[in-house]
Amino acid sequence: MLDSDLAALYGVTPKALNQAVKRNMERFPADFMFQLDRDEAGHSRQGRHRKYLPYAFTEQGVAMLSSVLRSKRAVQVNVEIMRAFVRLRSLIAHNSELARRRRTASLRRKAGRPK
């Protein structure tokens, strides 16, 4: 998720969110947060109108934000974001299983075997 999207959810400015993160950089290794390059930022909604390149946060980075943004809203938003990630993983797993079943059924039909 981009810093600007997270800032909107948390009710803070992207600048305030990024300042809180920068004060706590040891909590945000490269696999939790990274800065988009110019090409990537140019393809994002906000990329063309920003002075600085946006940061993207992974699921772990979003979870870590609750430790640096300590408002009640931050905690509530984090809970909902974590629930969304869980639902997303569930959907991906379900769709992967359906795709596997479909491939298996298709291969069986091609081989002339019943389902």
Number of C-alpha atoms within 10 A of each C-alpha: 13 19 21 19 14 22 17 12 15 22 13 14 16 19 13 12 20 17 13 15 20 13 10 13 13 8 16 19 11 12 11 17 23 16 16 17 12 13 9 12 19 15 10 12 8 14 18 13 10 10 7 13 18 22 17 19 22 16 16 14 20 22 17 18 23 19 15 17 18 10 12 11 14 21 17 12 18 21 13 12 17 15 12 12 12 13 12 12 12 12 12 12 12 12 12 12 12 12 12 12 12 12 12 13 15 14 13 13 12 10 9 9 10 8 9
